[in-house]
Amino acid sequence: MKKYLIIALFVLSCPAISLAQQTLSGADSARMVIDSVLTYARHHSVYRDKVDWAKLTATVKERSAQAKSVQEAMPSVALIYELLGDFHGFAVYNRKYYRWKAPRAPFDTVKYRSLIAKSKQKHKVEAQLLKKGYGYLLIPDNNPTHEHETDTLSQQIQDSLAKLQPEKLKGLIIDLRTNGGGNMYPMILGVANLLGDGQFGSFIDPVTKQKDAWGIKGKATYAGKDTVCRLQRIGKPAIKLKVALLIGPYTASSGEATAITFMGRKNTRLFGNKTAAYTTANQSFQVFNINVLMAVAVEADRNGNTYYGAVSPQQEVNGLDNFENLNRDSKVIAALQWLGAK
């Protein structure tokens, strides 16, 4: 299957594909970089049927015509993302990122001051009992860089959840508001006993309609035919537990994929605000030591509903966040009201 990378904006994953011979230099190397990225985009970009390729190619070739090195070609690589409309993909060369930053509405720093402050803290799993019978689990973003680290991350989430004894809870809040991405699979596997076995989403090529499913089987997550990560131990099943997920504008990429995984689950409801809209899946390749990541698929939930942009909450809550005192957090309050309703 294709190796999809659901990643945060500033996380570099290992390349899945290597393109081009790296024996050229000077202007030849610059042309090879541009040609390789254009060719890949034309065959794989999720936006490939939405652009005028003759116009796009001519514009990029004109902009890069005077490039005499790989370094000088990189601004034109960023231009390719812009002309495609790909704001999730990016390229990395000599530790510098080249991407297109799509125009966005100004961020309300007053409304989200608590969220901003929380996102700047060390990201770790948090689990606590709120009032009697209700639990709270914050799943942060991650950045696995070593073999089997995804197993460790998923076990950390599962062990934190187990301390709450979800099989005995009246309801659970899962907080994804600070989750900006990383690797989606440990996030999902970490709450496997809430989901059970099954297919919970898929990556879809919108042009070919090819699908690669993701889900859980036993103590492992799978993507297509591949097992991605495993748990050593798992708590008691709690697939009927009422679960409220909190989302917001900092919920991105893998955080959004985790939210999508819960879409269609019974006794589940999303609260908060729209997510960051990084619901495409990236695939990576390498050319001249450039790591190029490009959006090649969209995400769909277990019922086949596709997400081309933000994930919207089923109950929008516009009050203030309060990570310092969850009892005063508008999203937590709304979630608890729903969890307690009969």
C-alpha positions as a Python dict, from the first residue, in 0.01 Angstrom:
ca = {
    (1, 'M'): (0, 0, 0),
    (2, 'K'): (102, 363, -19),
    (3, 'K'): (284, 495, 286),
    (4, 'Y'): (67, 782, 404),
    (5, 'L'): (207, 1031, 649),
    (6, 'I'): (-42, 1219, 863),
    (7, 'I'): (190, 1467, 1019),
    (8, 'A'): (221, 1796, 1195),
    (9, 'L'): (335, 2098, 999),
    (10, 'F'): (685, 2099, 1141),
    (11, 'V'): (755, 1726, 1167),
    (12, 'L'): (990, 1560, 923),
    (13, 'S'): (919, 1193, 853),
    (14, 'C'): (1141, 945, 677),
    (15, 'P'): (1101, 949, 298),
    (16, 'A'): (893, 676, 142),
    (17, 'I'): (1020, 712, -212),
    (18, 'S'): (1352, 815, -366),
    (19, 'L'): (1357, 983, -704),
    (20, 'A'): (1632, 1093, -940),
    (21, 'Q'): (2003, 1026, -960),
    (22, 'Q'): (2209, 1257, -742),
    (23, 'T'): (2511, 1281, -973),
    (24, 'L'): (2416, 1607, -1143),
    (25, 'S'): (2521, 1952, -1031),
    (26, 'G'): (2458, 2319, -1101),
    (27, 'A'): (2172, 2412, -1332),
    (28, 'D'): (2117, 2047, -1425),
    (29, 'S'): (2045, 1959, -1064),
    (30, 'A'): (1803, 2252, -1035),
    (31, 'R'): (1611, 2134, -1342),
    (32, 'M'): (1604, 1777, -1210),
    (33, 'V'): (1452, 1895, -883),
    (34, 'I'): (1179, 2095, -1056),
    (35, 'D'): (1104, 1819, -1308),
    (36, 'S'): (1087, 1553, -1037),
    (37, 'V'): (849, 1748, -815),
    (38, 'L'): (629, 1848, -1110),
    (39, 'T'): (613, 1490, -1236),
    (40, 'Y'): (524, 1353, -896),
    (41, 'A'): (259, 1619, -842),
    (42, 'R'): (103, 1555, -1182),
    (43, 'H'): (62, 1186, -1103),
    (44, 'H'): (-13, 1189, -732),
    (45, 'S'): (-123, 1527, -594),
    (46, 'V'): (-469, 1526, -443),
    (47, 'Y'): (-532, 1847, -639),
    (48, 'R'): (-400, 1722, -975),
    (49, 'D'): (-738, 1733, -1150),
    (50, 'K'): (-811, 2086, -1031),
    (51, 'V'): (-527, 2276, -1200),
    (52, 'D'): (-429, 2383, -1550),
    (53, 'W'): (-109, 2183, -1591),
    (54, 'A'): (14, 2367, -1897),
    (55, 'K'): (-16, 2700, -1717),
    (56, 'L'): (125, 2568, -1389),
    (57, 'T'): (426, 2407, -1558),
    (58, 'A'): (502, 2715, -1765),
    (59, 'T'): (486, 2940, -1460),
    (60, 'V'): (719, 2719, -1254),
    (61, 'K'): (965, 2672, -1540),
    (62, 'E'): (979, 3046, -1600),
    (63, 'R'): (1035, 3119, -1231),
    (64, 'S'): (1313, 2859, -1200),
    (65, 'A'): (1483, 2924, -1535),
    (66, 'Q'): (1782, 3105, -1381),
    (67, 'A'): (1837, 2858, -1095),
    (68, 'K'): (2196, 2735, -1091),
    (69, 'S'): (2173, 2503, -790),
    (70, 'V'): (1934, 2297, -582),
    (71, 'Q'): (1922, 2579, -329),
    (72, 'E'): (1817, 2831, -593),
    (73, 'A'): (1545, 2593, -716),
    (74, 'M'): (1377, 2562, -377),
    (75, 'P'): (1162, 2880, -397),
    (76, 'S'): (1010, 2735, -714),
    (77, 'V'): (931, 2414, -527),
    (78, 'A'): (736, 2626, -278),
    (79, 'L'): (561, 2786, -576),
    (80, 'I'): (443, 2442, -691),
    (81, 'Y'): (262, 2395, -360),
    (82, 'E'): (100, 2736, -396),
    (83, 'L'): (-19, 2675, -752),
    (84, 'L'): (-155, 2334, -651),
    (85, 'G'): (-329, 2481, -349),
    (86, 'D'): (-147, 2230, -124),
    (87, 'F'): (-105, 2393, 218),
    (88, 'H'): (-39, 2064, 402),
    (89, 'G'): (262, 1950, 201),
    (90, 'F'): (612, 2094, 229),
    (91, 'A'): (973, 2031, 134),
    (92, 'V'): (1279, 2040, 358),
    (93, 'Y'): (1630, 2117, 237),
    (94, 'N'): (1927, 2205, 456),
    (95, 'R'): (1692, 2223, 756),
    (96, 'K'): (1478, 2492, 593),
    (97, 'Y'): (1110, 2444, 513),
    (98, 'Y'): (956, 2541, 180),
    (99, 'R'): (576, 2550, 171),
    (100, 'W'): (275, 2756, 81),
    (101, 'K'): (99, 2926, 368),
    (102, 'A'): (-261, 2962, 270),
    (103, 'P'): (-433, 3288, 367),
    (104, 'R'): (-625, 3245, 690),
    (105, 'A'): (-850, 3464, 901),
    (106, 'P'): (-669, 3638, 1187),
    (107, 'F'): (-646, 3417, 1494),
    (108, 'D'): (-842, 3544, 1793),
    (109, 'T'): (-563, 3554, 2050),
    (110, 'V'): (-797, 3683, 2322),
    (111, 'K'): (-1058, 3412, 2279),
    (112, 'Y'): (-796, 3137, 2258),
    (113, 'R'): (-542, 3272, 2508),
    (114, 'S'): (-569, 2964, 2732),
    (115, 'L'): (-534, 2732, 2433),
    (116, 'I'): (-229, 2922, 2308),
    (117, 'A'): (-66, 2906, 2651),
    (118, 'K'): (-140, 2534, 2685),
    (119, 'S'): (3, 2457, 2342),
    (120, 'K'): (335, 2614, 2445),
    (121, 'Q'): (374, 2380, 2741),
    (122, 'K'): (544, 2040, 2728),
    (123, 'H'): (304, 1810, 2551),
    (124, 'K'): (210, 1505, 2753),
    (125, 'V'): (-87, 1278, 2806),
    (126, 'E'): (-310, 1399, 3089),
    (127, 'A'): (-576, 1194, 3264),
    (128, 'Q'): (-793, 1295, 3557),
    (129, 'L'): (-1131, 1234, 3714),
    (130, 'L'): (-1354, 1539, 3695),
    (131, 'K'): (-1666, 1491, 3900),
    (132, 'K'): (-1780, 1152, 4016),
    (133, 'G'): (-1821, 912, 3729),
    (134, 'Y'): (-1664, 1125, 3454),
    (135, 'G'): (-1310, 1117, 3318),
    (136, 'Y'): (-1088, 1350, 3118),
    (137, 'L'): (-810, 1242, 2882),
    (138, 'L'): (-595, 1492, 2692),
    (139, 'I'): (-416, 1336, 2393),
    (140, 'P'): (-135, 1565, 2271),
    (141, 'D'): (50, 1571, 1941),
    (142, 'N'): (365, 1362, 1903),
    (143, 'N'): (684, 1329, 1703),
    (144, 'P'): (805, 967, 1689),
    (145, 'T'): (1153, 942, 1537),
    (146, 'H'): (1275, 597, 1644),
    (147, 'E'): (1170, 242, 1567),
    (148, 'H'): (895, 114, 1798),
    (149, 'E'): (844, 462, 1946),
    (150, 'T'): (486, 452, 1821),
    (151, 'D'): (431, 143, 2036),
    (152, 'T'): (557, 334, 2339),
    (153, 'L'): (338, 635, 2265),
    (154, 'S'): (24, 424, 2223),
    (155, 'Q'): (96, 240, 2549),
    (156, 'Q'): (138, 570, 2734),
    (157, 'I'): (-208, 679, 2622),
    (158, 'Q'): (-362, 342, 2701),
    (159, 'D'): (-205, 326, 3047),
    (160, 'S'): (-328, 679, 3123),
    (161, 'L'): (-678, 581, 3012),
    (162, 'A'): (-663, 261, 3218),
    (163, 'K'): (-603, 463, 3536),
    (164, 'L'): (-947, 618, 3485),
    (165, 'Q'): (-1106, 270, 3462),
    (166, 'P'): (-1323, 365, 3163),
    (167, 'E'): (-1532, 50, 3195),
    (168, 'K'): (-1667, 201, 3521),
    (169, 'L'): (-1711, 561, 3404),
    (170, 'K'): (-2041, 728, 3321),
    (171, 'G'): (-1869, 925, 3046),
    (172, 'L'): (-1531, 1036, 2915),
    (173, 'I'): (-1400, 1359, 2763),
    (174, 'I'): (-1115, 1322, 2513),
    (175, 'D'): (-942, 1655, 2458),
    (176, 'L'): (-780, 1705, 2115),
    (177, 'R'): (-772, 2085, 2127),
    (178, 'T'): (-390, 2103, 2159),
    (179, 'N'): (-327, 1813, 1922),
    (180, 'G'): (-149, 1957, 1617),
    (181, 'G'): (-56, 1624, 1462),
    (182, 'G'): (228, 1376, 1444),
    (183, 'N'): (156, 1006, 1399),
    (184, 'M'): (-214, 923, 1413),
    (185, 'Y'): (-178, 551, 1485),
    (186, 'P'): (-62, 562, 1849),
    (187, 'M'): (-332, 822, 1919),
    (188, 'I'): (-596, 580, 1791),
    (189, 'L'): (-447, 263, 1938),
    (190, 'G'): (-410, 434, 2275),
    (191, 'V'): (-790, 434, 2307),
    (192, 'A'): (-847, 99, 2137),
    (193, 'N'): (-1072, -35, 2411),
    (194, 'L'): (-1313, 253, 2344),
    (195, 'L'): (-1330, 167, 1974),
    (196, 'G'): (-1308, -212, 1956),
    (197, 'D'): (-1203, -396, 1642),
    (198, 'G'): (-1292, -265, 1301),
    (199, 'Q'): (-1227, -24, 1015),
    (200, 'F'): (-1265, 335, 1132),
    (201, 'G'): (-1147, 540, 837),
    (202, 'S'): (-971, 540, 504),
    (203, 'F'): (-744, 739, 278),
    (204, 'I'): (-902, 803, -61),
    (205, 'D'): (-740, 917, -383),
    (206, 'P'): (-1013, 1150, -513),
    (207, 'V'): (-909, 1090, -875),
    (208, 'T'): (-866, 711, -889),
    (209, 'K'): (-1102, 644, -594),
    (210, 'Q'): (-849, 399, -454),
    (211, 'K'): (-898, 343, -80),
    (212, 'D'): (-663, 233, 196),
    (213, 'A'): (-840, 166, 524),
    (214, 'W'): (-719, 219, 877),
    (215, 'G'): (-849, 53, 1189),
    (216, 'I'): (-781, -169, 1488),
    (217, 'K'): (-746, -543, 1522),
    (218, 'G'): (-678, -675, 1868),
    (219, 'K'): (-386, -486, 2018),
    (220, 'A'): (-266, -334, 1690),
    (221, 'T'): (-354, -62, 1443),
    (222, 'Y'): (-342, -132, 1073),
    (223, 'A'): (-323, 77, 758),
    (224, 'G'): (-413, -117, 448),
    (225, 'K'): (-240, -453, 489),
    (226, 'D'): (30, -320, 719),
    (227, 'T'): (40, -340, 1097),
    (228, 'V'): (160, -2, 1222),
    (229, 'C'): (197, -25, 1600),
    (230, 'R'): (108, -259, 1887),
    (231, 'L'): (8, -251, 2251),
    (232, 'Q'): (156, -485, 2508),
    (233, 'R'): (-149, -457, 2734),
    (234, 'I'): (-497, -320, 2694),
    (235, 'G'): (-771, -239, 2944),
    (236, 'K'): (-1120, -378, 2963),
    (237, 'P'): (-1353, -299, 2670),
    (238, 'A'): (-1561, 18, 2700),
    (239, 'I'): (-1709, 47, 2352),
    (240, 'K'): (-2050, 159, 2484),
    (241, 'L'): (-1910, 439, 2699),
    (242, 'K'): (-2035, 790, 2615),
    (243, 'V'): (-1743, 989, 2476),
    (244, 'A'): (-1722, 1363, 2414),
    (245, 'L'): (-1437, 1486, 2197),
    (246, 'L'): (-1315, 1844, 2224),
    (247, 'I'): (-1173, 2001, 1906),
    (248, 'G'): (-1066, 2346, 1795),
    (249, 'P'): (-847, 2550, 1561),
    (250, 'Y'): (-525, 2394, 1693),
    (251, 'T'): (-656, 2042, 1622),
    (252, 'A'): (-473, 1954, 1302),
    (253, 'S'): (-352, 1672, 1081),
    (254, 'S'): (-331, 1354, 1293),
    (255, 'G'): (-542, 1522, 1558),
    (256, 'E'): (-812, 1561, 1295),
    (257, 'A'): (-766, 1201, 1180),
    (258, 'T'): (-816, 1088, 1539),
    (259, 'A'): (-1140, 1287, 1556),
    (260, 'I'): (-1250, 1134, 1224),
    (261, 'T'): (-1183, 787, 1366),
    (262, 'F'): (-1458, 850, 1623),
    (263, 'M'): (-1708, 979, 1365),
    (264, 'G'): (-1987, 723, 1340),
    (265, 'R'): (-1915, 570, 1680),
    (266, 'K'): (-2230, 537, 1892),
    (267, 'N'): (-2261, 753, 2203),
    (268, 'T'): (-2006, 1000, 2071),
    (269, 'R'): (-2028, 1375, 2013),
    (270, 'L'): (-1780, 1646, 1911),
    (271, 'F'): (-1772, 1980, 2094),
    (272, 'G'): (-1586, 2305, 2037),
    (273, 'N'): (-1486, 2479, 1715),
    (274, 'K'): (-1377, 2387, 1364),
    (275, 'T'): (-1037, 2224, 1324),
    (276, 'A'): (-738, 2351, 1123),
    (277, 'A'): (-843, 2173, 798),
    (278, 'Y'): (-530, 1961, 744),
    (279, 'T'): (-737, 1653, 657),
    (280, 'T'): (-525, 1540, 365),
    (281, 'A'): (-272, 1258, 384),
    (282, 'N'): (85, 1323, 274),
    (283, 'Q'): (324, 1092, 96),
    (284, 'S'): (696, 1163, 90),
    (285, 'F'): (980, 1117, -154),
    (286, 'Q'): (1341, 1230, -174),
    (287, 'V'): (1537, 1396, -450),
    (288, 'F'): (1885, 1550, -409),
    (289, 'N'): (1858, 1523, -30),
    (290, 'I'): (1534, 1718, -38),
    (291, 'N'): (1252, 1561, 161),
    (292, 'V'): (933, 1640, -29),
    (293, 'L'): (594, 1574, 127),
    (294, 'M'): (282, 1618, -81),
    (295, 'A'): (-90, 1574, -16),
    (296, 'V'): (-202, 1266, -211),
    (297, 'A'): (-527, 1157, -46),
    (298, 'V'): (-824, 1282, 154),
    (299, 'E'): (-962, 1119, 465),
    (300, 'A'): (-1297, 948, 512),
    (301, 'D'): (-1472, 816, 822),
    (302, 'R'): (-1611, 467, 877),
    (303, 'N'): (-1934, 561, 696),
    (304, 'G'): (-1753, 690, 388),
    (305, 'N'): (-1801, 1060, 456),
    (306, 'T'): (-1500, 1247, 317),
    (307, 'Y'): (-1328, 1545, 478),
    (308, 'Y'): (-1175, 1789, 233),
    (309, 'G'): (-1135, 2060, 495),
    (310, 'A'): (-1205, 2126, 860),
    (311, 'V'): (-1379, 1881, 1090),
    (312, 'S'): (-1681, 2057, 1239),
    (313, 'P'): (-1813, 1989, 1588),
    (314, 'Q'): (-2162, 1855, 1625),
    (315, 'Q'): (-2211, 2110, 1901),
    (316, 'E'): (-2031, 2439, 1854),
    (317, 'V'): (-1918, 2601, 2178),
    (318, 'N'): (-1782, 2955, 2151),
    (319, 'G'): (-1710, 3022, 2517),
    (320, 'L'): (-1358, 3045, 2656),
    (321, 'D'): (-1120, 2756, 2710),
    (322, 'N'): (-975, 2722, 3058),
    (323, 'F'): (-703, 2460, 3081),
    (324, 'E'): (-599, 2599, 3420),
    (325, 'N'): (-939, 2519, 3569),
    (326, 'L'): (-1140, 2267, 3368),
    (327, 'N'): (-1444, 2329, 3587),
    (328, 'R'): (-1465, 2671, 3421),
    (329, 'D'): (-1386, 2554, 3069),
    (330, 'S'): (-1688, 2616, 2843),
    (331, 'K'): (-1618, 2312, 2624),
    (332, 'V'): (-1575, 2081, 2923),
    (333, 'I'): (-1894, 2218, 3081),
    (334, 'A'): (-2093, 2158, 2760),
    (335, 'A'): (-1949, 1809, 2724),
    (336, 'L'): (-2036, 1718, 3083),
    (337, 'Q'): (-2392, 1840, 3035),
    (338, 'W'): (-2431, 1608, 2736),
    (339, 'L'): (-2258, 1318, 2907),
    (340, 'G'): (-2494, 1350, 3203),
    (341, 'A'): (-2809, 1379, 2994),
    (342, 'K'): (-3032, 1073, 2968),
}
